[in-house]
Amino acid sequence: MTTVGIFHGLVERIGGAERVASYLAKGLVKYGYNVKLYIVVPSGITSALRIFESWMPPEVEIITIGSTKERRFRRFGLYRNLEDFIHDQDSVKIAEQSCDIVVQTGGGLQPFGKTNHRRISYCNYLWQAFNVENKYRTGFWKLYSLPYEFIMNRKLAVLKHAEHLFVIANSNYTKQHLLSKWNFDDSNVGVIYPPVDIMKWQSHAYNEAPTRHDVVNVGRFSGDKNHELLFEIANGLSSTLTLIGNTASSIDELYVAKLKKIAPLNIRFLENIDENLVMQELYKTKVYLHSGHETFGLAVVEAMAAGCIPVVPDHSGHRETVPFPELRYNSVSEARNIIQDVLRGKFDYLLPKLNSHIKQFDEANFQSKMKNVIDSMLAV
């Protein structure tokens, strides 16, 4: 039996990368592969780790290859990431010794080094996401990030020459970044959209047909999600904006406390609620509002499946998940105008088109396409 290793690395919070790994594992088990999952555990058992392990089929062998107790950098985010990369570069050799092929699902493009082992890297986000953040472009923060960027550039440059490596981007937006930044050969980079359980999110969205109103946003509470822009938009609306999110660390909790101090009166916070309650909120809400830069945007697709009409920035992966320009904005005032039009029913005619569009993101499509790539790599 063919053994596929899923090299995930650190499980510190639940996000898109963890969903990719779990749906990949379920699909591989369904197709008859032997599956091993390699993880790094945070210091102490966390709720994120328990949830992630519970998502895995019982047939999957879970192998721990390290702990964050070994970390030297505990506070410096970029260099903590760098330490994780270096640790993973060494640890992946463990997976290569006992697996026919290794699929990396930890999120970014991993610097696996020069080996001839068959490897697939599923790129769920851009490792240089800090380039998008203005604070890393000038002054102290630019100097702070320079050593990180220099080291990562050298480590990732070897990927262009690695044999038996295929990179899968989670969107065409991510793929174009990889091609332009790293000069990868186009034939070595593919696109497979991440999996969404469309049927689960649609299960009650149209059966109950509630009277929908107001605005909602779903996502973890962290600085990269640009909640401040949501506040600017909401400040000119008469509707309530509900923010639903998780706090995975004390840093996230401090961030939420800061947000509550500056939030307009029409902002409502729902923290760490379970998925059923998230669904109930989406089923009664008309507008899903997003403000962040996304390489894909799972929450946007889930909201569409639940019957919401999305209003998203006109950039990054949003142009693929929301292919209707009339639902994308370039300014605060434009976002407010679109939201008001949606609440008045102006874009209700797009609901069937949105429903049809998101079918391509179904988890079965993801699993089938991943199987095809794995089989083609094994045949080489």
C-alpha positions as CSV (number, residue, x, y, z in Angstrom):
1,M,0.0,0.0,0.0
2,T,1.3,3.5,-0.9
3,T,2.1,5.6,2.1
4,V,1.5,9.3,1.9
5,G,3.0,11.6,4.6
6,I,1.2,14.8,5.4
7,F,3.8,17.1,6.9
8,H,1.9,19.8,8.7
9,G,4.2,21.2,11.3
10,L,3.0,23.4,14.2
11,V,-0.7,23.2,15.2
12,E,-1.2,26.4,17.1
13,R,-4.6,27.5,15.9
14,I,-7.4,26.3,13.6
15,G,-7.4,27.9,10.2
16,G,-7.4,27.2,6.5
17,A,-4.2,25.1,6.6
18,E,-5.7,22.8,9.2
19,R,-8.8,22.3,7.1
20,V,-6.7,21.5,4.0
21,A,-4.8,18.8,6.0
22,S,-7.9,17.2,7.4
23,Y,-9.8,17.0,4.1
24,L,-6.7,15.7,2.4
25,A,-6.3,13.0,5.0
26,K,-10.0,12.0,4.7
27,G,-9.7,11.9,0.9
28,L,-6.5,9.8,0.9
29,V,-8.0,7.3,3.4
30,K,-11.1,7.1,1.2
31,Y,-8.9,6.4,-1.9
32,G,-7.1,3.6,-0.1
33,Y,-3.7,5.2,0.8
34,N,-1.8,4.6,4.1
35,V,-1.6,8.0,5.7
36,K,0.8,9.4,8.3
37,L,0.4,12.9,9.8
38,Y,3.5,14.7,11.1
39,I,2.9,17.6,13.6
40,V,4.7,19.9,16.0
41,V,2.7,20.4,19.2
42,P,2.5,23.6,21.1
43,S,3.7,23.7,24.7
44,G,0.8,22.1,26.6
45,I,-2.3,20.6,25.0
46,T,-4.4,23.3,23.4
47,S,-8.0,23.3,22.1
48,A,-6.7,23.8,18.6
49,L,-4.6,20.6,18.8
50,R,-7.6,18.6,20.2
51,I,-9.9,19.9,17.4
52,F,-7.3,19.2,14.7
53,E,-6.7,15.6,15.9
54,S,-10.5,15.0,16.1
55,W,-10.8,15.9,12.5
56,M,-8.5,13.1,11.4
57,P,-9.9,9.7,10.4
58,P,-9.0,6.9,12.8
59,E,-6.9,5.3,10.1
60,V,-4.4,8.2,10.1
61,E,-1.2,7.6,12.2
62,I,-0.4,10.9,14.0
63,I,3.3,11.3,14.6
64,T,4.7,14.1,16.8
65,I,8.1,15.4,15.6
66,G,8.7,18.3,18.1
67,S,7.3,20.8,20.5
68,T,7.4,24.6,20.8
69,K,9.1,24.1,24.2
70,E,12.2,23.9,22.2
71,R,11.8,27.4,20.7
72,R,14.3,30.1,21.4
73,F,12.3,32.9,19.9
74,R,9.0,33.2,21.8
75,R,8.1,36.8,21.2
76,F,9.6,37.8,17.8
77,G,7.0,36.7,15.3
78,L,9.0,36.7,12.1
79,Y,12.0,34.9,13.7
80,R,9.8,32.5,15.5
81,N,8.4,31.6,12.0
82,L,12.0,31.3,10.7
83,E,12.9,28.9,13.6
84,D,9.8,26.8,12.7
85,F,11.0,26.7,9.0
86,I,14.5,25.5,10.0
87,H,13.0,22.9,12.4
88,D,10.7,21.6,9.7
89,Q,13.5,21.5,7.1
90,D,15.3,19.0,9.4
91,S,12.2,17.1,10.6
92,V,10.8,16.4,7.1
93,K,13.6,13.9,6.6
94,I,11.8,11.7,9.2
95,A,8.7,11.7,7.0
96,E,10.7,11.0,3.8
97,Q,12.3,7.9,5.3
98,S,8.9,6.1,5.8
99,C,6.7,7.6,3.1
100,D,6.5,7.2,-0.6
101,I,5.6,10.9,-1.0
102,V,5.3,13.8,1.3
103,V,2.7,16.6,1.1
104,Q,3.4,19.7,3.1
105,T,0.2,21.4,4.3
106,G,1.5,23.8,7.0
107,G,0.5,26.9,5.0
108,G,3.4,28.6,3.3
109,L,6.0,27.5,0.8
110,Q,8.4,25.3,2.9
111,P,12.2,25.3,2.4
112,F,12.6,21.6,2.2
113,G,16.0,21.7,0.7
114,K,17.7,19.7,-2.0
115,T,16.4,16.2,-1.8
116,N,15.3,13.8,-4.5
117,H,12.3,12.6,-2.5
118,R,8.9,13.2,-4.1
119,R,7.3,16.2,-2.4
120,I,4.2,18.4,-2.9
121,S,4.0,21.8,-1.2
122,Y,0.5,23.1,-0.8
123,C,0.9,26.9,-0.5
124,N,-2.0,28.2,1.5
125,Y,-0.6,31.6,2.2
126,L,2.3,33.8,1.0
127,W,5.3,33.4,3.4
128,Q,6.2,37.0,2.7
129,A,2.8,38.2,3.9
130,F,4.7,40.8,5.9
131,N,5.5,42.5,2.6
132,V,1.8,43.4,2.4
133,E,2.0,45.1,5.8
134,N,3.1,48.7,5.5
135,K,5.0,48.6,8.9
136,Y,7.7,46.3,7.3
137,R,8.5,48.7,4.5
138,T,10.1,51.6,6.3
139,G,12.1,52.6,9.4
140,F,12.7,50.3,12.3
141,W,10.5,47.5,11.0
142,K,12.2,47.4,7.7
143,L,15.6,46.9,9.5
144,Y,13.9,44.4,11.8
145,S,12.7,42.3,8.9
146,L,15.8,42.4,6.6
147,P,17.7,39.5,8.2
148,Y,14.6,37.4,8.1
149,E,14.0,38.2,4.4
150,F,17.7,37.5,3.5
151,I,17.8,34.1,5.2
152,M,14.4,33.1,3.8
153,N,15.3,34.2,0.3
154,R,18.4,32.0,0.4
155,K,16.5,29.0,1.8
156,L,13.6,29.2,-0.6
157,A,15.8,29.9,-3.7
158,V,16.9,26.2,-3.6
159,L,13.3,25.2,-4.3
160,K,13.6,26.3,-7.9
161,H,16.2,23.6,-8.5
162,A,14.6,20.8,-6.3
163,E,13.8,17.6,-8.2
164,H,10.5,15.9,-7.8
165,L,8.9,18.9,-6.2
166,F,5.5,20.2,-7.3
167,V,4.0,23.3,-5.7
168,I,0.2,23.7,-5.5
169,A,-1.1,27.2,-4.9
170,N,-4.5,27.8,-3.3
171,S,-5.5,30.4,-5.9
172,N,-4.3,31.9,-9.2
173,Y,-3.4,35.0,-7.2
174,T,-1.0,32.9,-5.0
175,K,0.4,31.2,-8.1
176,Q,1.2,34.4,-9.9
177,H,3.0,35.7,-6.8
178,L,5.1,32.5,-6.7
179,L,5.9,32.8,-10.4
180,S,6.9,36.4,-10.3
181,K,8.7,36.3,-6.9
182,W,10.6,33.1,-7.3
183,N,10.7,32.6,-11.1
184,F,9.3,29.1,-10.8
185,D,8.7,27.2,-14.0
186,D,4.9,27.5,-14.7
187,S,4.8,23.7,-15.3
188,N,5.9,23.1,-11.6
189,V,3.2,25.2,-10.0
190,G,-0.5,24.2,-10.1
191,V,-3.7,25.6,-8.6
192,I,-6.1,23.6,-6.5
193,Y,-8.6,25.6,-4.5
194,P,-8.9,24.7,-0.8
195,P,-11.8,22.5,0.3
196,V,-15.1,23.8,1.6
197,D,-17.9,21.6,2.9
198,I,-20.5,23.4,0.8
199,M,-23.4,21.0,1.6
200,K,-22.9,21.5,5.4
201,W,-23.1,25.3,5.1
202,Q,-26.1,25.2,2.8
203,S,-28.0,22.6,4.9
204,H,-30.4,25.2,6.4
205,A,-29.6,28.3,4.4
206,Y,-32.5,28.0,2.0
207,N,-34.9,25.7,3.8
208,E,-35.7,28.1,6.5
209,A,-35.6,31.2,4.3
210,P,-35.5,33.7,7.2
211,T,-35.9,37.4,6.8
212,R,-32.2,38.5,6.4
213,H,-30.8,41.8,7.7
214,D,-27.6,43.4,9.0
215,V,-23.9,42.6,8.3
216,V,-21.5,39.9,9.6
217,N,-17.8,39.2,9.5
218,V,-16.1,35.9,10.5
219,G,-12.5,35.3,11.1
220,R,-9.9,35.0,13.8
221,F,-9.2,38.0,15.9
222,S,-5.7,39.0,14.9
223,G,-4.0,42.2,13.6
224,D,-3.7,40.9,10.0
225,K,-7.5,40.8,9.5
226,N,-7.8,44.6,9.4
227,H,-10.7,45.0,11.7
228,E,-10.1,48.8,11.9
229,L,-11.3,49.1,8.3
230,L,-14.5,47.3,9.3
231,F,-15.0,49.9,12.0
232,E,-14.6,52.7,9.4
233,I,-17.2,51.1,7.1
234,A,-19.6,50.3,9.9
235,N,-19.4,53.9,11.3
236,G,-21.5,55.2,8.5
237,L,-24.1,52.4,8.6
238,S,-27.4,52.2,10.5
239,S,-27.1,48.4,10.5
240,T,-25.4,46.2,13.1
241,L,-22.1,44.6,12.2
242,T,-21.4,41.4,14.1
243,L,-17.8,40.3,14.4
244,I,-17.4,36.5,15.0
245,G,-14.0,35.2,15.8
246,N,-11.7,33.0,17.8
247,T,-8.9,34.1,20.2
248,A,-6.2,31.5,20.0
249,S,-3.7,33.2,22.4
250,S,-3.3,35.8,25.0
251,I,-2.1,38.2,22.3
252,D,-5.3,37.7,20.4
253,E,-7.3,38.4,23.6
254,L,-5.4,41.7,24.1
255,Y,-6.1,42.6,20.5
256,V,-9.9,42.0,21.0
257,A,-9.8,44.1,24.2
258,K,-8.2,46.9,22.2
259,L,-10.8,46.6,19.4
260,K,-13.7,46.8,21.9
261,K,-12.3,50.2,23.2
262,I,-12.4,51.8,19.7
263,A,-15.4,50.0,18.2
264,P,-18.4,52.0,17.1
265,L,-21.7,51.5,18.9
266,N,-23.2,49.3,16.1
267,I,-20.4,46.7,16.5
268,R,-21.4,43.4,18.2
269,F,-18.7,40.9,19.2
270,L,-19.2,37.1,19.4
271,E,-16.0,35.4,20.6
272,N,-15.1,31.7,20.5
273,I,-18.6,30.4,19.7
274,D,-19.1,26.9,18.2
275,E,-19.8,26.3,14.5
276,N,-23.5,25.7,14.9
277,L,-23.9,29.2,16.4
278,V,-21.8,30.6,13.6
279,M,-24.2,29.0,11.1
280,Q,-27.2,30.4,12.9
281,E,-25.8,33.9,12.7
282,L,-25.0,33.6,9.0
283,Y,-28.4,32.2,8.1
284,K,-30.1,35.3,9.4
285,T,-27.6,37.8,8.0
286,K,-27.9,39.5,4.6
287,V,-24.3,40.9,4.1
288,Y,-21.0,39.2,4.6
289,L,-18.4,42.0,4.9
290,H,-14.6,41.3,4.5
291,S,-11.7,43.7,4.9
292,G,-8.5,41.7,4.9
293,H,-6.0,40.7,2.2
294,E,-6.6,37.0,1.4
295,T,-4.9,34.5,-0.9
296,F,-8.3,32.7,-1.0
297,G,-10.8,33.4,1.8
298,L,-12.5,30.3,3.2
299,A,-14.9,32.3,5.4
300,V,-16.1,34.3,2.4
301,V,-17.1,31.1,0.5
302,E,-18.7,29.6,3.6
303,A,-20.8,32.7,4.1
304,M,-21.9,32.5,0.4
305,A,-22.9,28.9,0.9
306,A,-24.9,30.0,3.9
307,G,-26.8,32.4,1.7
308,C,-25.1,35.7,2.5
309,I,-24.1,38.2,-0.2
310,P,-20.4,39.0,0.1
311,V,-18.9,42.5,0.0
312,V,-15.1,42.3,-0.3
313,P,-12.1,44.4,-1.2
314,D,-11.2,44.5,-4.9
315,H,-7.9,42.8,-4.6
316,S,-6.0,39.6,-3.9
317,G,-7.8,36.3,-3.9
318,H,-11.2,38.0,-3.5
319,R,-11.4,38.5,-7.3
320,E,-11.5,34.7,-7.6
321,T,-13.9,33.8,-4.8
322,V,-16.2,36.8,-5.6
323,P,-16.1,37.2,-9.4
324,F,-18.7,39.9,-9.5
325,P,-17.1,43.4,-9.6
326,E,-20.3,45.0,-8.3
327,L,-19.7,43.3,-5.0
328,R,-16.1,44.5,-4.6
329,Y,-15.0,47.8,-3.2
330,N,-12.0,50.1,-3.4
331,S,-12.9,52.6,-0.7
332,V,-14.8,53.0,2.6
333,S,-17.6,55.0,0.9
334,E,-17.9,52.5,-1.9
335,A,-18.2,49.6,0.6
336,R,-21.0,51.4,2.5
337,N,-22.9,52.1,-0.8
338,I,-22.6,48.4,-1.9
339,I,-23.8,47.2,1.6
340,Q,-26.8,49.5,1.5
341,D,-27.7,48.3,-2.0
342,V,-27.4,44.7,-0.9
343,L,-29.6,45.3,2.1
344,R,-32.2,46.9,-0.2
345,G,-32.2,43.8,-2.3
346,K,-30.5,45.3,-5.4
347,F,-28.2,42.3,-5.8
348,D,-30.5,39.4,-4.9
349,Y,-30.4,38.4,-8.5
350,L,-26.8,37.3,-7.9
351,L,-27.7,34.7,-5.3
352,P,-28.2,31.8,-7.8
353,K,-25.0,32.8,-9.6
354,L,-23.0,32.8,-6.3
355,N,-24.5,29.5,-5.4
356,S,-23.4,28.0,-8.7
357,H,-20.0,29.6,-8.6
358,I,-19.0,28.1,-5.2
359,K,-19.7,24.5,-6.2
360,Q,-16.1,24.3,-7.7
361,F,-14.8,24.7,-4.1
362,D,-16.4,21.5,-2.8
363,E,-14.2,19.2,-0.8
364,A,-14.8,16.3,-3.2
365,N,-13.2,18.3,-6.1
366,F,-10.2,19.2,-3.9
367,Q,-9.7,15.5,-2.9
368,S,-10.0,14.2,-6.4
369,K,-7.5,16.8,-7.8
370,M,-5.0,16.2,-5.0
371,K,-5.2,12.4,-5.7
372,N,-4.5,13.1,-9.4
373,V,-1.4,15.1,-8.6
374,I,-0.1,12.5,-6.1
375,D,-0.6,9.7,-8.6
376,S,1.2,11.6,-11.3
377,M,4.1,12.3,-9.0
378,L,4.3,8.6,-7.9
379,A,4.3,7.5,-11.6
380,V,7.5,9.5,-12.3
